[in-house]
Amino acid sequence: MKHFLLSPVSARTGRQYLYALVSAPLGIAGFVFVVVTMAVGGALSFTFVGLPLIATAIFLSRQYARLQRAMAGRLLGTEIEAPPPNQRWAAAHGVLAKLGAALGDLPGWRAHAYLLVRFPLAIAYIFALGLGVLEGVFTTLYPLWWWVFDPTNKDSKGVVHHSGLQLGDGFYFDSWPRAFLVTLAGLVWVTAAVWILKGLLWLDTVLMTALLGPTRGERRVEELTVSRAHAVDDSAAALRRIERDLHDGAQAQLVALAMQLGEAKENLDASGARGTDLDLTETRALIDNAHRNAKQAINELRDLARGIHPAALDNGLGDALGTLAARSAMPVTVSVALGERPSGAIETIAYFCAAELLTNAAKHAAPTRAALSVVQESGKLVLVVEDDGRGGARVGYAGGLAGLYDRVRTVDGSLAVDSPEGGPTRVVVTLPMRV
């Protein structure tokens, strides 16, 4: 109730007044601009002037849309996402190609349409501010006017004349009680006008979101573009990691193995050439070292292969997560209830998400236990990892959660984190059953 009564004088409403005051003339000017350019451009379309004029108008409308979105963000607190840039314009070569790209700019045409359809709103802003807010303020201040100018007076013959507000034929607001009745009516008037203005601003916000922001298809294309870029980066990083692990680990072990076996072979050849009895002590030591290096290289190759595709996934996600929980540094309970088996790519992503979340929990949250569950809901795979650690996990621009967020987005998945300070932490990963 307090918010409702004080809304006409709040700071937010003040910014809305300013937005409406600026938008009213801009709306009228934009309407005239669209009508004139389209009429002239259409009439001259058979010449070399008409289509470039329309293309220029579309370009200018797109630039104006940037100003309108900035105004909405600064004054209304409504952040409207910008549509994607005109890629055809950037890739076009030649005058005709540039002209075709400009005329085919759908966000520019939507901005053009916004300038056209917001003309009634611009007129409504004028009425709401002028006949509504300003007239209501003047009405509210009527007692001050009545006190200063004293509109009730007598002529030379003693006849009373009224110059104040009049209601009907003989009712005048010529006393303090009646003057304050006018003030009360003015307050109601102003409050009603303000909420009418807020309704107009809401409608304007809806139009801006629909016409000056990206469409669902454009937003989807942008998401797929970003997801593809992340997938390419992840693949390149994975290849670099595999190359580094092979070079620094298994390859080094195999090189040492080859050198040790070569040295053992040279000892055998030298003994045979001299015709002397073979001293097996040094040769046995070389072969023992070679055997250890071979086993170490096998283990490193096995770990590397597990990082690419865990062998436990061959038996399904349930067995793989059970194996993962058994290797965890903390007690982990596992529950898997899937009506059907997901595709291999989805199983792999779910497995590595679970592995990363459990590793992060053990490393940063110091939990005493964790729970891992996988269910199928509405055709989606829902992976939930919970722990009783210290909490405070966030999805930032770097770190494990940011990497998981990018990973699940590559298959149109989602990641939600609920981790207040002090814990507990609950992370929900939602993935499609099929890519």
N, C-alpha and C positions, 0 to 999 in steps of 0.2 A: 504493500500500500504506500509506504514511504517512497519507494522507487517510482511508483506511478505518479504521485503528487509532485515530486521534485524533478521529474523528467524534463519539463520545459527549461530548467535552468542548469541542467547537468553539463559537464564538460563534453561528454559524448554527444549530447544533443546539439551543443554549440558547434561541434565539428560537422554534424549533419546539416545544420543551418548553412554553414559555409559551403558545403558540397552542393546543396540545392541552389544556393545563390550563384555559384559559378556554373553549375550544370545547365541552368535555365537558358542563359544566352548562348552557351555552347551548343545546346540541343537545337535551338532555333537556327543558328548559323549552320550546323551540320546538316539539318534537313534541307535548307536552301542550297547548300553545296551539292548534296546528292541529286536533288531535283534538277538543278541547272546543268551539272556536268553530264548526267544521263540523258537529259533532253537534247542538249547541244551535241553531245557525242553520238547519240543515236541518229540525229538529223544529218550529221556529217559523216556517218559511218561509211558511206560510199566513196569518200575522199580519203586522202592519206592523213587527215587530221583527226577524224572521229575516233577510231580505235585507240590511237596513242593517248587521246584525251581521256578516254574511259580507263585505260590502263594506268595513267598517272593518278586519276581519282581513286582507283582501287589501292594503289600504293600509298597515297596520302591517308586514306582511311585506315590502313593497317598501322601507319605511324601514329595516327590519332588514338588508336586503340591502346597503344602503349601508355599514352598520357592518361587515358581514362582508367586503365588498370592501376596506374600509380596513384591517381586521385582516390580510387576506391580503397586501396590499401592504406593510404595515409589518413584519410578523413573518415572512412566508414569502418576501418579495421577488417575489411574483407579482402583476403589475398586471392587473386584470380590468376591461375596458372596461364602463362603465355603459350599460344599455339606454336607448333614447330615452325622454323624458318622455311622460307620458300627455296627448297633445294633445287627445283627446276631452274630458278633464276640464276643460282650460283653455277649450275652446270651448263647453262645455255651459252651458245656462241653465235654471234650475229644478231642483227637488228630484229629480224623476224622471230628468231628463237626467243629473244628477250621479251618481245611483245607477247608471244604466245604464253610464256611463263608468267608474265604479269597478269594477263587476262584469265589464266587458269588458277590463280591464287585463291583457293577457297577461303582461308582465313580472312583475306582482304575483302572478299565479297560478303562474308558474314559481318565484318566491321562496317561495311557499306550499309548492310541491312539494319544494323543497330542504329546508325545515324538516322535512318528513315523512320523506324518504328518508335524511337524514343521521343519524337516530336510531341505527341500528346502528353508525355511525362513532363517535358519542359514547360508546357503551358500549365499543367497541374502544379508544378513547383511554384510558378508565379502566383497562382491563386492561393496555394497553401501558405506561402510566405506573406503575401500582401493582404488578401482578404481574411486570412486565417490568423497568423501569428501577429503581424503588425496591428491589424484592426483590433485584435483581442487585447494587445498591450495598451492601445489607446483607450479602449473601453475600461480596462482595469484602472487606469489613471484618471478616470472621470471625476472622482471627488476632488483631486488636486486642481483640475481645470475649473470645476464649479466654484471652488473656494477662491481661486485667483481672479477669475473674470466676473463672478457674481452675476449670472445671467438673468436673475430675477430683479426687475426694477419697475418704477412707477413713472408715468409721464406727468406732464404739468397738470392734468385734470385728476390725478390720483388713481388712474387705471393701471392695474398690475400687468406687466408684459413679461412673458417667459421666452428666453432664448436658449434654454437648455434642452436636454433630451425630452421628447414627448412620446407618450404611448397612447394611442387612440385619439379621441377628440379633446379630452380635457384633463388627462393625467400627465403631470410633469414630474420629473425627477429633480425637485427643487428643494430638497431637504437632505440633511446628513444621512438619515436612515435610508432614504430612497437612493441617495448617491452611492452608498455602500452596497445596495442591491445591484447597482450597475457594476460595481467592482467584482462582486461575486459572479455575475454573469460573464464578465470579462475573463475571470480565471477559468471558468468552465470552457469558455470559447477558446482560450489559448491552449488548454490541455487537449481539447478535442482536435484542434488544428495540428498540434505536435504529433499526436498519434496517427492522424491521417497522413502527415508528412512521412512518418516512419513506415507506414504501409506502402507509400509510393516509393520510398527508398528500397524497401524489400523487393518490390516488383522490378525496380531498376537493377538490383543485384542479380535477380533471376535472369534478366535479359543479358546482363554482362557475362554471367557464367555460361549461358547457352551460346552467345554469339561472339564474345571476345576471347573466350577460353578455348582449349582444344576439345574436339569431339571425342567420343569414346573410341572411335577407330584411330584417330590421330594419337591419342594417349596410348592405345594398345601398340601401335607401331613404334612409338618412342620407347615403351617398356621393352619390347622385343629387341630393339636396337641396342639398348643398354645391356639387356641380358645376354645378347649374343656377344657383345664386347667383353663382358665379364667371363663368359664361357671360353672365349678365345684366350683371354689373359690367364685363366685358370689352367687351360690346357698347356699353354706355353710354359707356365710356372711348373706344372707337373713334369713336363718333359725335361726342363732344366734340372729339377730335383733328381729325377731318375738318372740323368746323365752324370750329375755330380756324385750321386751315391755309387753308381757303377764305377766311375773313375777313381774316387777316393777309397772305395771299400772293396768290392769284389774284384775289380780289375787289379788293384794293388796286391791283393792276396794271391790271385792267379799268377801275377808276374813273379812274386816271391816263390810260389810253388814251382814254376818253371825253372827258375834259377837254381833252386835247391835240388830238383831232380836232375838238372843238367850237371851240377857239381858232383852228385852221386854217380852219374854215368861216367864222368871223366875219371873219377877214382877207380871205378871198375875197369875202364879201358886201360888206365895206366898200370894197374896191377896185372892185367892180362898181358900187356906188352912186355913187362919186365919178367914175367914168368915166376913171380914171387907169390907167396901165400897171401890171400886177401885179408886185410885188417878190417873187420866189420864194425869197429867201434865208431869211427867217424862217419862211415856210410850209414849206419843205423841212425845216428843222430840227425843226419840230413834228411833221411826218409821220415823220421818221426816229426821233424819240423814241417816237412812237406805235407804229411798227413793232417797235422793240426791246421795248417793253412787251408787245405782243401775243405775240411769240415767247417772252418770259419767262413770261407767263401760261400759254401752251400747255405749256411745259416743266414748270411747277409742277403743272398739271392732270394731265399725263402721269405725273409722279412720285406724285401723290396717287392716281391710278387704279391704279398699280402696287402701292401700299401696300394697296389694297383687294383687288385680284386681279391678280397679275402676268400680263402678257400672255404671257410665255414658257410659262406653265402650259397654255396652249391646245394646245401641241404635246406635252404630257406632262411628267412629273416629271423625266425624264432631261435634257431640253433646258433646263428651268427651273433645275435645279441646276447644269448646266454654265454657264449664263449667270451664275448667282450666283457660282460659283467664279472665273469670269473677271474679275468686278468686285472680288474680294476683295483685301485689302491684302497678302496673303501667298500663296505657291504652294499650291494646293489640288488634290489629285487626286480625281477623282470616279469612282465605280463604281456603276452601277445595274443590278440584275438582278431584274426583276419578271416573274412569269409572267402576270399580268393587270394591267390598269390599275385603280388604286384609284378610289374615288368622288372627286368634285371637292372635297368638304369635307376629306377626308383628305389629298389632294394639297396643298391650301392650308395645312393645319396642318403637314405635313411640311416644306413649303418655308419657312415662317416659322420653324419650329424650327431648321432648318439655318442660316438667315440669322442668327438670334439667337445661335446657338452660335458661328458663325464670327466674328461681330462681337465677342462677349465674349472669345473667344480672342485676337483681334488687339488688343483694348483692354487686357486685364488680364494675359495670360499671356506676352506677348512671344515667340511661337513663331517658328521659322524655316520651318515647313511644317505642313500639315494634310492630313488624309485624310477624305473624305466617301464613305460607302457606304450603299446601300439594297438590301436583299434581302427576299425573301418567305419566311417560315418559319412553318410550321404555320398557314397562313391569316392571318398577321399581317404587317404592314409593319414592318420593323426598320431604323431609321435610326441609323447609328453615325458619330459625329464624333470624330476623334482629333487631338491636336496634341502637339508636343514642347515645350510651354511650361513655365513654372515650377510649374504645378499649384496645389493648394490650393483648388479650386473646391468649393463646398458649396451645397446646396439650403437656403436660409434662409427667413426670413419675408418678405424683400423682395429685390428684385433680379431680374435676368433669368431665372435658373434657377427661382426661385419662380414667376415668371409663366409659364414654359414648363410647369412641373409642373401648374399650374392649367389651362393650355390643353389639355394632353393628357388630363387627367382628365375633361374635358367629353365625351370620346368613349370613355371607358373605356380609355384608354391608360395607359402607365406610363413613368417616367423613372428611369434609374439612372446614378449618377455615380461614377466611379472616378478620383480625382484626388489622389494623395499629394503631400505637399510636395516640391517639386523636379521634379514631373512624372513621366511624361507624364499627360495627361488623356484619359479615354475616357468619352464620354457616349452612352448607348444609349436611344433613344426607340422604344417599341413602340406601334404603332397598329393598330386593326382595318382591314381592307381596305374595309369598308363601315361607314357610320354606322348 
